[in-house]
């Protein structure tokens, strides 16, 4: 017998807080803590690049595991896979892992840090995928599917929270280990807040994507079109990650001694929140690929702003432009995937997610290589940001080419019913 379903606002709030924990802390707390680790001599920029990549590799592995679901143990006599009947167990396990792994980073065990960051990436992927799927299913069952978009404010809210907390710790000259400890405790508090919601309705299964149907009718769009879409989506992962990993460090190189250095990361998070809210309101019309091209160009303009105007205004404006389309890109891409591959949307989105993850993984090592070959860190970061911005422009051009080469035959699906 299942327990009564929580109110829709509780489900949406729990989803947002879970994503704030797993993404804003589990994945991205490293960015605002990085200056503290550099100041304490715990890392250099090359080591920071590889440590960041370990987390991104973990996220990619976690996303692939969620797609493949190798743990589909069946309950005796039910024939139903465990993963589809108890998604909330995986959410809770991922949240607990995020708390423990974040707290473990406060220990002075440098040899273990890559393993901890890798595992944290895996945990964040589990929480992101199963939280979004379970919350969307519950809200759709309660007749308010559009509220599912609100949970994607979570990553941005977590980024704002982690950035503000890290800024205070830096101002008080706390050591890096204390930052990880504070974030671990904060993750624990957030987990306790959402635990009752993810303990209820545990037996209600989230809807699964329909199985792919063989035959030409199932795939009216060719592999070339899907391949171009996937590659263009992967460029988004590469394009944003340099800034998302090194923004506080880059700002310190350009504006040493400024009291506002640690506020650019929260501005980025605020942009993510505003973008998610904007995308959840109207049902966008027109070709999603054209809208995706606009999102890529907005992010490229944000990077260019910080390059052209390495000032307070330039970094603030650039951070906002980079954050606004951050969630929206995934939202539009999923609508496009459901349009061109309606009967194999999950598998196609898995391909896009894998290439996005590969793009994220490639960014920090590229930055490390450029830093090693540059006379100053500032020059190395400029090259890395320039390449990132150029990749986003290339991605935008690819979307515009797709819109011209393969025009839509029917209006794209609206926001309702789309699960990220």
C-alpha positions as CSV (number, residue, x, y, z in Angstrom):
1,X,0.0,0.0,0.0
2,X,1.5,3.3,-1.1
3,X,1.4,6.4,1.1
4,X,-0.5,9.5,0.0
5,X,1.3,11.6,-2.6
6,X,2.9,14.8,-1.4
7,X,1.5,18.1,-2.6
8,X,2.8,19.2,-6.1
9,X,4.7,22.1,-4.6
10,X,6.5,19.8,-2.2
11,X,7.5,17.5,-5.1
12,X,8.8,20.4,-7.2
13,X,10.6,21.9,-4.2
14,X,12.2,18.6,-3.2
15,X,13.3,18.0,-6.8
16,X,14.9,21.4,-6.9
17,X,16.7,21.0,-3.6
18,X,17.9,17.5,-4.6
19,X,19.4,18.9,-7.8
20,X,20.9,21.8,-5.8
21,X,22.6,19.2,-3.6
22,X,23.9,16.9,-6.3
23,X,24.7,19.5,-8.9
24,X,25.3,22.8,-7.1
25,X,27.4,21.1,-4.4
26,X,28.3,17.6,-5.6
27,X,29.5,18.8,-9.0
28,X,30.1,22.5,-9.0
29,X,31.2,23.4,-5.4
30,X,34.7,22.6,-6.7
31,X,34.7,25.8,-8.7
32,X,34.3,28.4,-5.8
33,X,36.5,26.3,-3.5
34,X,39.3,26.0,-6.1
35,X,40.9,29.5,-5.2
36,X,41.1,28.3,-1.6
37,X,42.9,25.1,-2.6
38,X,45.3,27.1,-4.9
39,X,46.0,29.6,-2.1
40,X,46.7,26.8,0.3
41,X,49.1,25.2,-2.0
42,X,47.0,22.0,-2.2
43,X,46.8,22.1,-6.0
44,X,48.3,23.9,-9.0
45,X,46.2,24.7,-12.1
46,X,47.3,21.6,-14.0
47,X,46.2,19.4,-11.0
48,X,42.9,21.3,-10.8
49,X,42.2,20.6,-14.4
50,X,42.7,16.9,-14.0
51,X,40.7,16.9,-10.8
52,X,37.8,18.6,-12.6
53,X,38.0,16.1,-15.4
54,X,37.7,13.2,-13.0
55,X,34.4,14.6,-11.8
56,X,33.2,15.0,-15.4
57,X,34.3,11.5,-16.3
58,X,32.3,10.3,-13.3
59,X,29.2,12.2,-14.5
60,X,29.5,10.6,-17.9
61,X,29.9,7.1,-16.4
62,X,26.9,7.7,-14.1
63,X,24.8,8.9,-17.0
64,X,25.7,5.8,-19.1
65,X,24.9,3.5,-16.2
66,X,21.5,5.1,-15.8
67,X,20.9,4.6,-19.5
68,X,22.1,0.9,-19.5
69,X,20.7,0.1,-16.0
70,X,22.9,-2.9,-15.4
71,X,21.4,-3.3,-11.8
72,X,17.9,-4.3,-13.0
73,X,17.5,-7.0,-10.4
74,X,14.0,-8.3,-10.4
75,X,11.9,-8.7,-7.3
76,X,10.9,-12.3,-6.6
77,X,7.6,-13.1,-8.4
78,X,7.1,-9.6,-9.8
79,X,9.2,-9.7,-13.0
80,X,9.6,-5.9,-12.6
81,X,13.1,-4.4,-12.7
82,X,14.1,-2.8,-9.3
83,X,15.3,0.4,-11.0
84,X,11.9,1.2,-12.5
85,X,9.9,0.4,-9.3
86,X,12.1,2.2,-6.8
87,X,13.8,5.2,-8.4
88,X,13.6,7.1,-5.2
89,X,16.0,4.6,-3.6
90,X,18.6,5.6,-6.2
91,X,17.9,9.3,-5.5
92,X,18.4,8.8,-1.8
93,X,21.5,6.7,-2.3
94,X,23.0,9.4,-4.6
95,X,22.2,12.1,-2.1
96,X,23.8,10.2,0.8
97,X,26.9,9.5,-1.4
98,X,27.1,13.2,-2.3
99,X,27.2,14.2,1.4
100,X,29.8,11.6,2.3
101,X,32.0,12.3,-0.7
102,X,31.9,16.0,-0.1
103,X,32.8,15.6,3.5
104,X,35.6,13.2,2.6
105,X,37.2,16.0,0.4
106,X,37.9,17.9,3.6
107,X,40.5,15.2,4.6
108,X,44.0,15.8,3.5
109,X,44.2,12.8,1.2
110,X,45.4,14.2,-2.1
111,X,45.9,10.8,-3.7
112,X,42.2,10.0,-3.0
113,X,40.8,13.3,-4.3
114,X,40.5,12.1,-8.0
115,X,38.6,9.0,-6.9
116,X,36.3,11.1,-4.6
117,X,35.6,13.6,-7.4
118,X,34.9,10.7,-9.9
119,X,32.5,9.1,-7.5
120,X,30.8,12.4,-6.8
121,X,30.2,12.8,-10.5
122,X,28.6,9.3,-10.7
123,X,26.4,10.2,-7.7
124,X,25.3,13.5,-9.2
125,X,24.3,11.8,-12.5
126,X,22.1,9.3,-10.6
127,X,20.4,12.1,-8.6
128,X,19.9,14.3,-11.6
129,X,18.4,11.6,-13.9
130,X,16.2,9.8,-11.3
131,X,15.1,13.0,-9.5
132,X,14.0,14.6,-12.7
133,X,12.3,11.5,-14.0
134,X,10.5,10.6,-10.7
135,X,9.4,14.2,-10.0
136,X,8.1,14.7,-13.6
137,X,6.1,11.4,-13.4
138,X,4.5,12.4,-10.0
139,X,3.6,15.9,-11.2
140,X,2.2,14.6,-14.4
141,X,0.1,12.1,-12.5
142,X,-1.2,14.9,-10.3
143,X,-2.2,16.9,-13.4
144,X,0.5,19.6,-13.2
145,X,3.2,18.5,-15.6
146,X,4.4,22.0,-16.3
147,X,5.6,22.3,-12.7
148,X,8.4,19.8,-13.6
149,X,10.3,22.7,-15.2
150,X,10.7,24.3,-11.7
151,X,12.9,21.5,-10.4
152,X,15.6,22.7,-12.9
153,X,16.0,25.8,-10.9
154,X,17.9,23.5,-8.5
155,X,21.3,23.5,-10.2
156,X,21.4,27.3,-10.4
157,X,20.2,27.7,-6.9
158,X,22.9,25.4,-5.7
159,X,25.5,27.3,-7.6
160,X,24.4,30.6,-6.1
161,X,24.4,29.1,-2.6
162,X,27.8,27.5,-3.0
163,X,29.3,30.7,-4.5
164,X,28.0,32.9,-1.7
165,X,29.2,30.5,1.0
166,X,32.6,30.2,-0.5
167,X,32.9,33.9,-0.9
168,X,32.3,34.3,2.8
169,X,34.8,31.6,3.7
170,X,37.4,33.3,1.5
171,X,36.8,36.7,3.1
172,X,37.3,35.1,6.5
173,X,40.5,33.3,5.3
174,X,39.2,29.9,6.2
175,X,41.3,27.0,4.8
176,X,40.0,24.9,1.9
177,X,39.3,21.8,4.0
178,X,36.8,23.8,6.0
179,X,35.0,24.8,2.8
180,X,34.5,21.1,1.9
181,X,33.4,20.4,5.4
182,X,30.8,23.2,5.3
183,X,29.5,22.1,2.0
184,X,29.3,18.5,3.2
185,X,27.2,19.6,6.2
186,X,25.0,21.8,3.9
187,X,24.4,18.9,1.6
188,X,23.4,16.8,4.6
189,X,20.9,19.5,5.7
190,X,19.4,19.7,2.2
191,X,19.2,15.9,2.0
192,X,17.3,15.7,5.3
193,X,14.8,18.3,4.1
194,X,13.9,16.3,0.9
195,X,14.2,12.8,2.5
196,X,10.5,12.6,3.5
197,X,9.3,13.4,-0.1
198,X,11.6,10.8,-1.6
199,X,10.5,8.3,1.0
200,X,6.8,8.6,0.0
201,X,5.1,7.1,-3.1
202,X,8.1,4.8,-3.4
203,X,6.2,2.1,-5.1
204,X,4.9,4.4,-7.9
205,X,7.0,3.8,-11.0
206,X,8.0,6.5,-13.4
207,X,6.9,6.1,-17.0
208,X,9.6,4.7,-19.2
209,X,10.3,5.7,-22.7
210,X,8.6,3.5,-25.3
211,X,10.7,0.9,-26.9
212,X,12.2,1.6,-30.3
213,X,9.9,0.3,-33.1
214,X,11.7,-1.3,-36.0
215,X,11.0,-0.3,-39.5
216,X,11.4,2.9,-41.6
217,X,8.5,4.6,-39.9
218,X,10.2,4.6,-36.6
219,X,13.2,6.6,-37.9
220,X,12.0,9.1,-40.6
221,X,15.1,11.1,-39.9
222,X,18.5,9.7,-41.0
223,X,21.5,8.9,-39.0
224,X,23.4,11.8,-40.4
225,X,20.9,14.3,-39.0
226,X,21.0,12.6,-35.6
227,X,24.8,12.5,-35.7
228,X,25.0,16.2,-36.5
229,X,22.6,17.0,-33.7
230,X,24.6,15.0,-31.2
231,X,27.9,16.5,-32.2
232,X,26.4,20.0,-32.0
233,X,25.0,19.3,-28.5
234,X,28.4,17.9,-27.4
235,X,30.0,21.3,-28.3
236,X,27.8,22.9,-25.6
237,X,29.5,20.8,-23.0
238,X,32.9,21.8,-24.3
239,X,32.0,25.5,-24.7
240,X,30.8,26.3,-21.2
241,X,33.1,24.1,-19.1
242,X,36.2,26.3,-19.1
243,X,34.3,29.1,-17.6
244,X,32.3,26.8,-15.3
245,X,35.5,25.3,-13.9
246,X,37.9,28.3,-13.7
247,X,35.7,31.4,-13.5
248,X,36.9,32.6,-10.0
249,X,40.5,31.9,-11.0
250,X,40.2,33.7,-14.3
251,X,38.7,36.7,-12.6
252,X,41.6,36.8,-10.1
253,X,44.1,36.8,-13.0
254,X,42.3,39.8,-14.6
255,X,41.3,41.8,-11.5
256,X,43.7,41.0,-8.7
257,X,42.6,42.5,-5.4
258,X,39.0,43.2,-6.4
259,X,36.5,42.7,-3.6
260,X,33.9,41.4,-6.2
261,X,35.9,38.4,-7.5
262,X,33.8,35.7,-5.9
263,X,30.4,37.1,-6.9
264,X,30.7,36.2,-10.6
265,X,30.0,32.5,-9.9
266,X,26.7,33.3,-8.1
267,X,25.8,35.5,-11.0
268,X,26.2,32.6,-13.3
269,X,23.9,30.5,-11.0
270,X,21.3,33.3,-10.9
271,X,21.3,33.3,-14.7
272,X,20.6,29.5,-14.7
273,X,17.7,30.1,-12.4
274,X,16.2,32.9,-14.5
275,X,16.7,30.9,-17.7
276,X,14.9,27.9,-16.2
277,X,12.0,30.1,-15.1
278,X,11.8,31.7,-18.5
279,X,11.8,28.4,-20.3
280,X,9.1,27.0,-18.1
281,X,6.6,29.8,-18.8
282,X,5.7,29.9,-22.5
283,X,5.4,27.1,-25.0
284,X,8.0,28.1,-27.6
285,X,7.1,28.1,-31.2
286,X,9.3,27.7,-34.2
287,X,12.3,25.5,-35.0
288,X,14.1,24.3,-31.8
289,X,17.4,24.2,-33.7
290,X,17.1,27.9,-34.5
291,X,16.5,28.6,-30.8
292,X,19.4,26.3,-29.8
293,X,21.6,28.3,-32.2
294,X,20.5,31.5,-30.4
295,X,21.4,29.9,-27.0
296,X,24.8,29.0,-28.2
297,X,25.5,32.4,-29.6
298,X,24.3,33.9,-26.2
299,X,26.9,31.8,-24.4
300,X,29.6,32.6,-26.9
301,X,28.8,36.3,-26.4
302,X,29.1,35.8,-22.6
303,X,32.6,34.4,-23.0
304,X,33.5,37.1,-25.5
305,X,32.4,39.8,-23.0
306,X,34.8,38.6,-20.3
307,X,37.6,38.5,-22.9
308,X,36.9,41.9,-24.4
309,X,36.1,43.6,-21.1
310,X,38.0,41.9,-18.3
311,X,36.3,44.3,-15.8
312,X,33.6,44.0,-13.1
313,X,30.9,44.8,-15.7
314,X,32.4,42.5,-18.3
315,X,32.6,39.5,-16.0
316,X,29.2,40.0,-14.5
317,X,27.5,40.4,-17.9
318,X,29.4,37.5,-19.3
319,X,28.5,35.2,-16.4
320,X,24.9,36.1,-16.7
321,X,24.8,35.4,-20.5
322,X,26.6,32.1,-20.0
323,X,24.1,31.0,-17.3
324,X,20.8,32.0,-18.9
325,X,20.8,29.3,-21.6
326,X,22.5,26.6,-19.5
327,X,19.4,24.6,-18.6
328,X,17.4,25.9,-21.6
329,X,19.9,24.1,-24.0
330,X,19.0,20.8,-22.5
331,X,15.3,21.6,-22.6
332,X,15.3,22.5,-26.3
333,X,17.5,19.6,-27.3
334,X,15.1,17.1,-25.6
335,X,12.2,18.6,-27.5
336,X,14.1,18.2,-30.7
337,X,15.1,14.6,-29.9
338,X,11.4,13.7,-29.2
339,X,10.5,15.2,-32.6
340,X,13.0,13.4,-34.7
341,X,13.2,10.1,-32.8
342,X,9.9,9.8,-30.9
343,X,10.1,6.0,-30.5
344,X,13.8,6.0,-29.3
345,X,14.0,9.3,-27.5
346,X,15.8,7.8,-24.5
347,X,18.5,6.1,-26.5
348,X,19.0,9.2,-28.7
349,X,19.2,11.5,-25.6
350,X,21.8,9.0,-24.2
351,X,23.9,9.6,-27.2
352,X,23.7,13.4,-26.8
353,X,24.4,13.2,-23.1
354,X,27.5,11.0,-23.8
355,X,28.9,13.5,-26.3
356,X,28.1,16.4,-23.9
357,X,30.0,14.6,-21.2
358,X,33.0,14.0,-23.5
359,X,33.0,17.7,-24.3
360,X,33.1,18.5,-20.6
361,X,36.0,16.1,-20.1
362,X,38.0,17.6,-22.9
363,X,37.8,21.2,-21.7
364,X,40.0,21.2,-18.5
365,X,42.9,19.2,-20.0
366,X,42.9,21.5,-23.0
367,X,43.1,24.4,-20.6
368,X,46.0,22.8,-18.7
369,X,47.9,22.2,-21.9
370,X,47.4,25.8,-23.0
371,X,48.5,27.1,-19.5
372,X,51.6,25.0,-19.7
373,X,52.6,26.5,-23.1
374,X,51.7,30.1,-22.3
375,X,54.1,32.7,-20.8
376,X,51.4,33.7,-18.2
377,X,48.2,32.1,-16.9
378,X,46.2,35.0,-18.2
379,X,47.3,34.3,-21.8
380,X,46.6,30.6,-21.4
381,X,43.1,31.3,-20.1
382,X,42.4,33.7,-22.9
383,X,43.3,31.1,-25.5
384,X,41.1,28.5,-23.7
385,X,38.2,30.9,-23.6
386,X,38.6,31.9,-27.2
387,X,38.5,28.3,-28.3
388,X,35.5,27.6,-26.1
389,X,33.6,30.6,-27.6
390,X,34.6,29.5,-31.2
391,X,33.2,26.0,-30.5
392,X,29.9,27.4,-29.5
393,X,29.7,29.5,-32.7
394,X,30.5,26.3,-34.7
395,X,27.7,24.6,-32.8
396,X,25.3,27.4,-33.6
397,X,26.2,27.2,-37.3
398,X,25.6,23.5,-37.3
399,X,22.1,24.0,-35.9
400,X,21.3,26.6,-38.5
401,X,22.6,24.2,-41.2
402,X,20.3,21.5,-39.9
403,X,17.3,23.8,-40.0
404,X,18.0,24.6,-43.6
405,X,19.1,21.1,-44.7
406,X,16.3,19.2,-42.8
407,X,13.3,21.6,-42.4
408,X,10.6,20.6,-39.9
409,X,7.6,18.9,-41.3
410,X,5.4,19.7,-38.3
411,X,5.6,22.1,-35.4
412,X,7.8,20.8,-32.5
413,X,6.2,19.5,-29.4
414,X,5.6,22.0,-26.6
415,X,7.0,21.9,-23.2
416,X,4.2,19.8,-21.8
417,X,5.2,16.2,-21.4
418,X,8.9,16.8,-22.0
419,X,11.2,15.2,-19.5
420,X,14.8,16.3,-19.2
